[in-house]
Amino acid sequence: MKLQGKVAIVTGGASGIGRGIAARFAEEGAQVVVADRDVEGRRDWASGTSIRFIRCDVTQEDQIAALIASVDDEFGRLDVLVNNAGAPTSPAGVRDVEAADWDAGMALHLRAHVLGMKYATPVMERARSGSIVNTASIAGLQSGLGPLIYSVAKAAVIHLTKQAAVDLAPSGVRVNSVCPGWIATPIFGRGARSEEDQETIIAAVSSVAPRLQPLAISGIPSELAAAYLFLASDESRFVTGANMLVDGGLLASPAHAGAALPTVLSALASRGVGR
């Protein structure tokens, strides 16, 4: 019960990595608020007494502000914020990128993190403690592991984390990030909305993931959640400004890293799913 008595918000918690994080936090004693624009994703949380759902589009500042205010009003505190909401971006390279796609990708994957911290920090500062965990990506550390917009946004998240950690340290608020590797979630399939499509994507990524990194296993959200749990809990009270790499050793092996994205895309194409 490492989060006993704590209140946590997990954005993008209706599916994928966020869902695994929310479930693990609840198991560890936290009162968890799942914030997501996917209203359908709330149905499985209905029976959980320590998990509740608030619809929130994190690309809208007023909705982020309302989310934090609602949690503060209900619980009188906020101990953990996981900025995790994300979605596939346009696959366009620098020659073809559209300004609207760029702005949308940055709003979701970067600006939402900034605004989440902006509104959460005053609540955390009252207790002079708190943990903010930002979801970055291996694509933010090395080129060729994701599309342009997504990769640049995630690289910015890593540096944002360091800047915010220094800024907020005097108030007792810690800020760290996590870089997941190839975790089997629907984010790899652009435009996949049906459960059938999502299951196909997860199966495709799971089938090739053991060949993508030195550790020949398929990463799953529930395992990745352990990294977030450590950073959210008091066990990491001396850790801030850090970026935790959870990738099965992929970035430690240039040969694996170079072949990873083409392998995933090929697996998706073979099952009729495009990016």
Secondary structure as a PSIPRED ss2 file (coil, helix, strand):
# PSIPRED VFORMAT (PSIPRED V4.0)

   1 M C   1.000  0.000  0.000
   2 K C   1.000  0.000  0.000
   3 L C   1.000  0.000  0.000
   4 Q C   1.000  0.000  0.000
   5 G C   1.000  0.000  0.000
   6 K C   1.000  0.000  0.000
   7 V E   0.000  0.000  1.000
   8 A E   0.000  0.000  1.000
   9 I E   0.000  0.000  1.000
  10 V E   0.000  0.000  1.000
  11 T E   0.000  0.000  1.000
  12 G C   1.000  0.000  0.000
  13 G C   1.000  0.000  0.000
  14 A C   1.000  0.000  0.000
  15 S C   1.000  0.000  0.000
  16 G H   0.000  1.000  0.000
  17 I H   0.000  1.000  0.000
  18 G H   0.000  1.000  0.000
  19 R H   0.000  1.000  0.000
  20 G H   0.000  1.000  0.000
  21 I H   0.000  1.000  0.000
  22 A H   0.000  1.000  0.000
  23 A H   0.000  1.000  0.000
  24 R H   0.000  1.000  0.000
  25 F H   0.000  1.000  0.000
  26 A H   0.000  1.000  0.000
  27 E H   0.000  1.000  0.000
  28 E C   1.000  0.000  0.000
  29 G C   1.000  0.000  0.000
  30 A C   1.000  0.000  0.000
  31 Q E   0.000  0.000  1.000
  32 V E   0.000  0.000  1.000
  33 V E   0.000  0.000  1.000
  34 V E   0.000  0.000  1.000
  35 A E   0.000  0.000  1.000
  36 D E   0.000  0.000  1.000
  37 R C   1.000  0.000  0.000
  38 D C   1.000  0.000  0.000
  39 V H   0.000  1.000  0.000
  40 E H   0.000  1.000  0.000
  41 G H   0.000  1.000  0.000
  42 R H   0.000  1.000  0.000
  43 R H   0.000  1.000  0.000
  44 D H   0.000  1.000  0.000
  45 W H   0.000  1.000  0.000
  46 A C   1.000  0.000  0.000
  47 S C   1.000  0.000  0.000
  48 G C   1.000  0.000  0.000
  49 T C   1.000  0.000  0.000
  50 S C   1.000  0.000  0.000
  51 I E   0.000  0.000  1.000
  52 R E   0.000  0.000  1.000
  53 F E   0.000  0.000  1.000
  54 I E   0.000  0.000  1.000
  55 R E   0.000  0.000  1.000
  56 C C   1.000  0.000  0.000
  57 D C   1.000  0.000  0.000
  58 V C   1.000  0.000  0.000
  59 T C   1.000  0.000  0.000
  60 Q C   1.000  0.000  0.000
  61 E H   0.000  1.000  0.000
  62 D H   0.000  1.000  0.000
  63 Q H   0.000  1.000  0.000
  64 I H   0.000  1.000  0.000
  65 A H   0.000  1.000  0.000
  66 A H   0.000  1.000  0.000
  67 L H   0.000  1.000  0.000
  68 I H   0.000  1.000  0.000
  69 A H   0.000  1.000  0.000
  70 S H   0.000  1.000  0.000
  71 V H   0.000  1.000  0.000
  72 D H   0.000  1.000  0.000
  73 D H   0.000  1.000  0.000
  74 E H   0.000  1.000  0.000
  75 F H   0.000  1.000  0.000
  76 G C   1.000  0.000  0.000
  77 R C   1.000  0.000  0.000
  78 L C   1.000  0.000  0.000
  79 D C   1.000  0.000  0.000
  80 V E   0.000  0.000  1.000
  81 L E   0.000  0.000  1.000
  82 V E   0.000  0.000  1.000
  83 N E   0.000  0.000  1.000
  84 N C   1.000  0.000  0.000
  85 A C   1.000  0.000  0.000
  86 G C   1.000  0.000  0.000
  87 A C   1.000  0.000  0.000
  88 P C   1.000  0.000  0.000
  89 T C   1.000  0.000  0.000
  90 S C   1.000  0.000  0.000
  91 P C   1.000  0.000  0.000
  92 A C   1.000  0.000  0.000
  93 G C   1.000  0.000  0.000
  94 V C   1.000  0.000  0.000
  95 R C   1.000  0.000  0.000
  96 D C   1.000  0.000  0.000
  97 V C   1.000  0.000  0.000
  98 E C   1.000  0.000  0.000
  99 A H   0.000  1.000  0.000
 100 A H   0.000  1.000  0.000
 101 D H   0.000  1.000  0.000
 102 W H   0.000  1.000  0.000
 103 D H   0.000  1.000  0.000
 104 A H   0.000  1.000  0.000
 105 G H   0.000  1.000  0.000
 106 M H   0.000  1.000  0.000
 107 A H   0.000  1.000  0.000
 108 L H   0.000  1.000  0.000
 109 H H   0.000  1.000  0.000
 110 L H   0.000  1.000  0.000
 111 R H   0.000  1.000  0.000
 112 A H   0.000  1.000  0.000
 113 H H   0.000  1.000  0.000
 114 V H   0.000  1.000  0.000
 115 L H   0.000  1.000  0.000
 116 G H   0.000  1.000  0.000
 117 M H   0.000  1.000  0.000
 118 K H   0.000  1.000  0.000
 119 Y H   0.000  1.000  0.000
 120 A H   0.000  1.000  0.000
 121 T H   0.000  1.000  0.000
 122 P H   0.000  1.000  0.000
 123 V H   0.000  1.000  0.000
 124 M H   0.000  1.000  0.000
 125 E H   0.000  1.000  0.000
 126 R H   0.000  1.000  0.000
 127 A H   0.000  1.000  0.000
 128 R C   1.000  0.000  0.000
 129 S C   1.000  0.000  0.000
 130 G E   0.000  0.000  1.000
 131 S E   0.000  0.000  1.000
 132 I E   0.000  0.000  1.000
 133 V E   0.000  0.000  1.000
 134 N E   0.000  0.000  1.000
 135 T E   0.000  0.000  1.000
 136 A C   1.000  0.000  0.000
 137 S C   1.000  0.000  0.000
 138 I H   0.000  1.000  0.000
 139 A H   0.000  1.000  0.000
 140 G H   0.000  1.000  0.000
 141 L C   1.000  0.000  0.000
 142 Q C   1.000  0.000  0.000
 143 S C   1.000  0.000  0.000
 144 G C   1.000  0.000  0.000
 145 L C   1.000  0.000  0.000
 146 G C   1.000  0.000  0.000
 147 P C   1.000  0.000  0.000
 148 L H   0.000  1.000  0.000
 149 I H   0.000  1.000  0.000
 150 Y H   0.000  1.000  0.000
 151 S H   0.000  1.000  0.000
 152 V H   0.000  1.000  0.000
 153 A H   0.000  1.000  0.000
 154 K H   0.000  1.000  0.000
 155 A H   0.000  1.000  0.000
 156 A H   0.000  1.000  0.000
 157 V H   0.000  1.000  0.000
 158 I H   0.000  1.000  0.000
 159 H H   0.000  1.000  0.000
 160 L H   0.000  1.000  0.000
 161 T H   0.000  1.000  0.000
 162 K H   0.000  1.000  0.000
 163 Q H   0.000  1.000  0.000
 164 A H   0.000  1.000  0.000
 165 A H   0.000  1.000  0.000
 166 V H   0.000  1.000  0.000
 167 D H   0.000  1.000  0.000
 168 L H   0.000  1.000  0.000
 169 A H   0.000  1.000  0.000
 170 P H   0.000  1.000  0.000
 171 S H   0.000  1.000  0.000
 172 G C   1.000  0.000  0.000
 173 V E   0.000  0.000  1.000
 174 R E   0.000  0.000  1.000
 175 V E   0.000  0.000  1.000
 176 N E   0.000  0.000  1.000
 177 S E   0.000  0.000  1.000
 178 V E   0.000  0.000  1.000
 179 C E   0.000  0.000  1.000
 180 P E   0.000  0.000  1.000
 181 G C   1.000  0.000  0.000
 182 W C   1.000  0.000  0.000
 183 I E   0.000  0.000  1.000
 184 A C   1.000  0.000  0.000
 185 T C   1.000  0.000  0.000
 186 P H   0.000  1.000  0.000
 187 I H   0.000  1.000  0.000
 188 F H   0.000  1.000  0.000
 189 G C   1.000  0.000  0.000
 190 R C   1.000  0.000  0.000
 191 G C   1.000  0.000  0.000
 192 A C   1.000  0.000  0.000
 193 R C   1.000  0.000  0.000
 194 S C   1.000  0.000  0.000
 195 E H   0.000  1.000  0.000
 196 E H   0.000  1.000  0.000
 197 D H   0.000  1.000  0.000
 198 Q H   0.000  1.000  0.000
 199 E H   0.000  1.000  0.000
 200 T H   0.000  1.000  0.000
 201 I H   0.000  1.000  0.000
 202 I H   0.000  1.000  0.000
 203 A H   0.000  1.000  0.000
 204 A H   0.000  1.000  0.000
 205 V H   0.000  1.000  0.000
 206 S H   0.000  1.000  0.000
 207 S H   0.000  1.000  0.000
 208 V H   0.000  1.000  0.000
 209 A H   0.000  1.000  0.000
 210 P H   0.000  1.000  0.000
 211 R H   0.000  1.000  0.000
 212 L C   1.000  0.000  0.000
 213 Q C   1.000  0.000  0.000
 214 P C   1.000  0.000  0.000
 215 L C   1.000  0.000  0.000
 216 A C   1.000  0.000  0.000
 217 I C   1.000  0.000  0.000
 218 S C   1.000  0.000  0.000
 219 G E   0.000  0.000  1.000
 220 I C   1.000  0.000  0.000
 221 P H   0.000  1.000  0.000
 222 S H   0.000  1.000  0.000
 223 E H   0.000  1.000  0.000
 224 L H   0.000  1.000  0.000
 225 A H   0.000  1.000  0.000
 226 A H   0.000  1.000  0.000
 227 A H   0.000  1.000  0.000
 228 Y H   0.000  1.000  0.000
 229 L H   0.000  1.000  0.000
 230 F H   0.000  1.000  0.000
 231 L H   0.000  1.000  0.000
 232 A H   0.000  1.000  0.000
 233 S C   1.000  0.000  0.000
 234 D H   0.000  1.000  0.000
 235 E H   0.000  1.000  0.000
 236 S H   0.000  1.000  0.000
 237 R C   1.000  0.000  0.000
 238 F C   1.000  0.000  0.000
 239 V C   1.000  0.000  0.000
 240 T C   1.000  0.000  0.000
 241 G C   1.000  0.000  0.000
 242 A C   1.000  0.000  0.000
 243 N E   0.000  0.000  1.000
 244 M E   0.000  0.000  1.000
 245 L E   0.000  0.000  1.000
 246 V E   0.000  0.000  1.000
 247 D C   1.000  0.000  0.000
 248 G C   1.000  0.000  0.000
 249 G C   1.000  0.000  0.000
 250 L H   0.000  1.000  0.000
 251 L H   0.000  1.000  0.000
 252 A H   0.000  1.000  0.000
 253 S C   1.000  0.000  0.000
 254 P H   0.000  1.000  0.000
 255 A H   0.000  1.000  0.000
 256 H H   0.000  1.000  0.000
 257 A H   0.000  1.000  0.000
 258 G H   0.000  1.000  0.000
 259 A H   0.000  1.000  0.000
 260 A H   0.000  1.000  0.000
 261 L H   0.000  1.000  0.000
 262 P H   0.000  1.000  0.000
 263 T H   0.000  1.000  0.000
 264 V H   0.000  1.000  0.000
 265 L H   0.000  1.000  0.000
 266 S H   0.000  1.000  0.000
 267 A H   0.000  1.000  0.000
 268 L H   0.000  1.000  0.000
 269 A H   0.000  1.000  0.000
 270 S H   0.000  1.000  0.000
 271 R C   1.000  0.000  0.000
 272 G C   1.000  0.000  0.000
 273 V C   1.000  0.000  0.000
 274 G C   1.000  0.000  0.000
 275 R C   1.000  0.000  0.000
